[in-house]
Amino acid sequence: MTDKAHFDFCLLIPCYNNTEGLIKSLQSVYYTSGPFFALVVDDGSQAPVEADYVKKGISFPVTVLRSPQNEGITKALNRGLRWIQSNTSTTYIARLDCGDVCIKERFEKQVAFLNNHTGVGLLGSWCRFVDELNEEKGYLYKSPGNHQQIIKDMHFKNSFMHATVIFRSSVLACSGFYPENFEYAEDYALFWKMCNCSSSAILPEVLTICDINRKGISFSNKGKQLIARWKVVKEMGNNKIWKFLSLVKLTAQFFLPKNLTLLAKRMRS
């Protein structure tokens, strides 16, 4: 890969001690309409991610960027974004997390949509969460499709599942990178900033399958994540009524047991 080579999109994947999940994710990626590559940011894994190992059976370029020590997902993602800007010319940047898999048509559909809707800077899709231990505990994560509905929805939840998004690299000039003052809700804060910089949209179909990981950040740090989301809404909410209702809801969720929180998500699906 040469300096400033052009790509339709770069797929940014952070990895920490989950090489097998990374391989599972990479093997699900499919796109034939133009050049693309994956950038894996190894956030100081105990066993370093070996590029030759994870690229076996993969037909597209994969670059591994190694951090000498674990710094957390926000710093890892920002390190990846800086590398992408410095070393490539890519129209779009997409996201995926280790262990999550793409429906075959995901990137064909998302790139085509953005090519045909030049005013949209941030695009997501619906997502299905699955529980390997109990199929009945899976659920569908849906969000409204057009920008005005998304803005309202963002007051009450993150409309964009991280592993479903793709955005124009040019939007970063306005939104900046992942803010480091919203730990556990860095994606929520960035997507809200992007929504304020350009139009947004969500394709109303499942294009990503995500694991329910009870050892992951969202599940094991529920309280800290709710506090971070509260801070995001308080700072970025732009409708007084929606903002007030959202802060009340987040306060109530703080006292809701984790299992009931998961049940509530399944009931909304």
GURO-270351 format. One line per field, with one value per residue (C-alpha): residue in three letters; residue number from 0; x, z, y. Coordinates in pm, 1 decimal. Last residue first. Layout:
N
type = c(ala|...)
seq = c(NUM|...)
east = c(X|...)
up = c(Z|...)
north = c(Y|...)
***
This chain:
269
type = c(ser|arg|met|arg|lys|ala|leu|leu|thr|leu|asn|lys|pro|leu|phe|phe|gln|ala|thr|leu|lys|val|leu|ser|leu|phe|lys|trp|ile|lys|asn|asn|gly|met|glu|lys|val|val|lys|trp|arg|ala|ile|leu|gln|lys|gly|lys|asn|ser|phe|ser|ile|gly|lys|arg|asn|ile|asp|cys|ile|thr|leu|val|glu|pro|leu|ile|ala|ser|ser|ser|cys|asn|cys|met|lys|trp|phe|leu|ala|tyr|asp|glu|ala|tyr|glu|phe|asn|glu|pro|tyr|phe|gly|ser|cys|ala|leu|val|ser|ser|arg|phe|ile|val|thr|ala|his|met|phe|ser|asn|lys|phe|his|met|asp|lys|ile|ile|gln|gln|his|asn|gly|pro|ser|lys|tyr|leu|tyr|gly|lys|glu|glu|asn|leu|glu|asp|val|phe|arg|cys|trp|ser|gly|leu|leu|gly|val|gly|thr|his|asn|asn|leu|phe|ala|val|gln|lys|glu|phe|arg|glu|lys|ile|cys|val|asp|gly|cys|asp|leu|arg|ala|ile|tyr|thr|thr|ser|thr|asn|ser|gln|ile|trp|arg|leu|gly|arg|asn|leu|ala|lys|thr|ile|gly|glu|asn|gln|pro|ser|arg|leu|val|thr|val|pro|phe|ser|ile|gly|lys|lys|val|tyr|asp|ala|glu|val|pro|ala|gln|ser|gly|asp|asp|val|val|leu|ala|phe|phe|pro|gly|ser|thr|tyr|tyr|val|ser|gln|leu|ser|lys|ile|leu|gly|glu|thr|asn|asn|tyr|cys|pro|ile|leu|leu|cys|phe|asp|phe|his|ala|lys|asp|thr|met)
seq = c(268|267|266|265|264|263|262|261|260|259|258|257|256|255|254|253|252|251|250|249|248|247|246|245|244|243|242|241|240|239|238|237|236|235|234|233|232|231|230|229|228|227|226|225|224|223|222|221|220|219|218|217|216|215|214|213|212|211|210|209|208|207|206|205|204|203|202|201|200|199|198|197|196|195|194|193|192|191|190|189|188|187|186|185|184|183|182|181|180|179|178|177|176|175|174|173|172|171|170|169|168|167|166|165|164|163|162|161|160|159|158|157|156|155|154|153|152|151|150|149|148|147|146|145|144|143|142|141|140|139|138|137|136|135|134|133|132|131|130|129|128|127|126|125|124|123|122|121|120|119|118|117|116|115|114|113|112|111|110|109|108|107|106|105|104|103|102|101|100|99|98|97|96|95|94|93|92|91|90|89|88|87|86|85|84|83|82|81|80|79|78|77|76|75|74|73|72|71|70|69|68|67|66|65|64|63|62|61|60|59|58|57|56|55|54|53|52|51|50|49|48|47|46|45|44|43|42|41|40|39|38|37|36|35|34|33|32|31|30|29|28|27|26|25|24|23|22|21|20|19|18|17|16|15|14|13|12|11|10|9|8|7|6|5|4|3|2|1|0)
east = c(-3715.2|-3837.4|-3910.3|-3558.1|-3406.9|-3623.2|-3509.0|-3143.6|-3207.1|-3392.5|-3086.5|-2860.0|-3071.6|-3248.0|-3122.8|-2919.7|-3208.4|-3411.4|-3141.2|-3118.4|-3494.3|-3494.2|-3202.9|-3386.8|-3707.8|-3518.6|-3327.1|-3638.1|-3812.8|-3517.0|-3423.5|-3054.0|-2895.8|-2518.5|-2386.9|-2656.1|-2708.4|-2337.0|-2303.8|-2602.0|-2444.5|-2126.6|-2326.1|-2510.0|-2178.8|-2034.3|-2336.9|-2339.5|-1967.0|-1976.0|-2242.0|-2124.4|-1753.9|-1768.5|-1772.5|-2143.6|-2087.9|-2412.7|-2264.7|-2336.0|-2480.6|-2449.2|-2651.9|-3003.0|-3238.3|-3380.2|-3070.7|-2994.4|-2933.6|-2735.8|-2710.5|-2397.5|-2199.8|-2450.9|-2507.8|-2129.8|-2116.3|-2389.2|-2193.7|-1880.6|-2057.6|-2232.2|-1904.4|-1714.4|-1978.9|-1773.5|-1528.5|-1679.0|-1384.9|-1174.6|-1380.1|-1358.4|-1204.4|-1306.4|-1659.2|-1584.3|-1267.9|-1388.5|-1675.7|-1427.7|-1372.4|-1733.3|-1900.8|-1975.4|-2158.5|-2289.1|-2038.6|-2094.5|-2469.3|-2609.3|-2925.4|-2747.1|-3035.8|-3290.2|-3168.6|-3032.6|-3388.0|-3484.6|-3183.5|-3251.3|-3606.5|-3477.3|-3207.8|-3415.1|-3408.6|-3544.3|-3354.5|-3376.7|-3182.2|-3318.4|-3292.9|-3124.9|-3224.3|-3417.9|-3098.1|-2949.0|-2579.7|-2457.1|-2664.2|-2735.3|-2778.2|-2924.2|-2838.1|-3024.7|-2814.4|-2578.1|-2478.1|-2296.7|-2211.0|-2528.7|-2532.6|-2383.6|-2675.0|-2603.8|-2242.8|-2349.7|-2616.1|-2382.6|-2119.0|-2375.1|-2530.6|-2206.7|-2067.7|-2342.4|-2432.2|-2261.1|-2413.0|-2128.7|-2001.5|-1924.4|-1654.3|-1403.5|-1575.5|-1656.6|-1641.6|-1638.5|-1438.2|-1532.7|-1362.2|-1013.3|-687.7|-427.5|-127.3|-176.9|-555.8|-572.1|-300.6|-480.6|-804.1|-632.0|-475.8|-817.8|-966.9|-695.8|-723.3|-1097.2|-1067.3|-835.9|-461.2|-326.7|46.9|290.7|9.7|33.8|-115.9|-207.4|-276.3|-512.1|-532.1|-821.1|-845.7|-854.5|-789.1|-504.1|-489.0|-519.4|-197.6|13.2|-86.1|13.7|-191.8|34.0|-29.9|-93.6|-290.0|-157.2|-444.6|-398.6|-548.0|-663.0|-689.0|-892.3|-866.6|-1076.4|-1051.6|-1368.5|-1706.9|-1623.0|-1700.7|-1729.0|-1632.4|-1740.5|-1389.2|-1260.9|-1509.8|-1431.3|-1059.0|-1100.5|-1300.0|-1013.5|-761.4|-949.5|-695.4|-762.7|-861.4|-983.1|-1129.0|-1136.4|-1261.2|-1120.7|-1337.6|-1344.8|-968.4|-702.9|-333.2|-191.6|133.8|153.6|0.0)
up = c(1924.3|2213.9|2431.5|2371.8|2489.0|2804.0|2882.3|2856.4|3103.4|3327.5|3334.3|3421.6|3719.3|3682.8|3922.9|3657.8|3417.4|3621.4|3588.5|3215.4|3177.7|3370.0|3159.9|2841.8|2944.3|3015.3|2684.9|2483.2|2637.8|2606.8|2250.1|2168.6|2360.5|2327.9|2677.7|2894.7|2646.5|2644.3|3023.1|3076.7|2827.0|3038.0|3355.1|3181.4|3066.2|3417.1|3555.5|3284.6|3309.4|3275.0|3002.4|2775.7|2816.6|2737.1|2974.2|2921.3|2546.3|2350.5|2009.0|1710.9|1366.7|1111.3|803.0|947.1|749.4|773.2|642.6|885.4|783.0|874.7|746.9|822.4|1096.8|1383.6|1310.5|1318.3|1666.6|1781.2|1625.4|1815.3|2152.0|2116.2|2002.5|2303.2|2545.9|2782.1|2843.3|2743.6|2788.6|2518.2|2226.2|1926.1|1644.6|1519.1|1412.1|1140.2|973.5|1066.2|819.2|530.0|611.3|511.9|751.1|791.1|1089.6|1177.7|1444.5|1652.0|1675.0|1568.2|1720.4|2052.8|2292.3|2422.9|2290.6|1981.6|1886.0|1830.1|1604.6|1427.4|1344.5|1179.8|989.6|839.7|917.6|1265.3|1482.5|1524.0|1743.6|1704.2|1999.9|2125.1|2456.9|2295.4|2137.0|2479.4|2534.6|2204.6|2263.2|1944.7|1880.2|1545.0|1397.6|1199.2|981.4|1001.9|785.3|869.9|623.6|416.4|171.3|-110.1|-119.2|-421.0|-329.9|33.3|-58.7|-288.3|-14.2|236.0|5.5|-120.6|231.3|397.0|123.3|285.6|629.8|850.4|1162.5|1517.6|1705.0|1706.4|1646.9|1310.2|1184.0|841.6|708.4|374.2|83.4|162.9|78.7|282.7|511.7|734.3|751.0|809.5|1074.4|1260.2|1250.3|1389.7|1676.4|1744.7|1763.2|2000.5|2219.7|2257.3|2299.7|2597.6|2632.2|2642.9|2580.4|2288.4|2042.9|1723.5|1392.3|1186.3|815.4|624.2|243.3|83.6|-10.5|341.5|368.8|612.0|693.1|1071.6|1089.4|856.9|1046.7|1386.2|1667.9|1972.6|2254.4|2564.3|2345.3|2352.2|2168.7|1837.9|1591.1|1287.0|965.4|696.5|325.5|34.3|-345.3|-556.9|-620.1|-486.7|-114.4|142.5|510.7|712.7|728.2|892.0|1178.6|1255.6|1235.6|1486.9|1721.1|1709.7|1784.5|2088.4|2341.6|2253.1|1899.4|1740.3|1388.5|1131.1|784.3|526.0|237.6|-136.3|-127.8|-268.7|-201.4|4.6|67.8|-110.3|0.0)
north = c(-459.0|-243.0|-549.0|-680.9|-354.1|-357.4|-711.3|-604.4|-323.3|-566.4|-791.8|-499.5|-390.2|-50.7|218.5|404.3|362.5|612.8|879.7|811.6|857.4|1186.7|1313.2|1214.0|1388.2|1711.2|1698.2|1620.1|1922.9|2160.4|2067.0|2109.5|1821.3|1841.7|1914.3|1755.8|1472.7|1387.7|1413.4|1179.9|936.8|936.3|872.7|589.4|440.5|454.6|271.3|4.0|-68.9|-449.5|-448.1|-167.6|-238.8|-606.5|-901.9|-964.4|-961.9|-964.7|-1038.8|-814.8|-892.6|-612.0|-513.1|-539.3|-317.0|32.6|215.5|495.0|855.3|1165.7|1523.3|1716.8|1889.0|1864.8|1496.5|1452.6|1601.5|1361.2|1074.7|1176.4|1200.0|863.5|701.5|836.4|711.6|490.4|779.7|1114.5|1353.2|1186.7|1313.7|1077.3|1279.9|1623.1|1703.0|1959.7|1826.2|1476.8|1514.4|1483.6|1114.8|1056.0|815.9|445.2|306.2|-39.3|-151.0|162.7|119.2|453.4|597.7|641.9|678.1|930.9|1266.6|1091.2|993.1|1357.3|1413.1|1081.8|1184.2|1501.6|1310.6|1031.8|660.3|599.9|350.0|-25.6|-267.6|-620.5|-856.5|-1171.3|-1325.2|-1611.1|-1745.6|-1819.2|-1885.0|-1738.8|-1425.8|-1233.1|-862.8|-763.7|-424.9|-163.3|59.3|354.0|648.6|971.0|1248.2|1259.8|1552.4|1344.0|1103.7|877.0|796.7|762.0|506.5|312.3|295.5|166.2|-92.2|-248.1|-223.5|-424.3|-674.4|-974.1|-910.7|-797.3|-971.1|-861.1|-1053.2|-768.4|-436.0|-278.8|75.9|240.3|533.7|686.3|863.3|739.9|913.3|733.1|767.4|1071.9|1067.9|693.0|708.7|988.6|789.3|481.4|673.4|818.4|470.5|345.8|656.0|599.9|221.7|226.4|288.4|-68.0|-57.2|-53.5|29.4|-176.7|-67.4|-372.1|-323.2|-552.6|-549.7|-743.6|-1113.1|-1259.0|-1635.6|-1581.4|-1209.7|-1259.3|-1463.7|-1249.4|-934.8|-1073.8|-924.6|-897.9|-1148.5|-936.1|-693.1|-336.8|-170.2|-350.1|-103.4|-297.9|-99.0|-271.5|-197.0|-79.3|-67.9|-70.2|-231.1|-578.6|-558.6|-837.0|-839.2|-1145.0|-1295.0|-977.5|-1009.3|-1373.9|-1296.0|-1014.6|-1238.4|-1488.7|-1215.3|-1088.3|-958.8|-594.7|-505.3|-183.0|-217.9|64.7|-31.0|209.7|314.7|375.0|378.5|611.3|561.5|847.6|666.0|330.7|0.0)
***
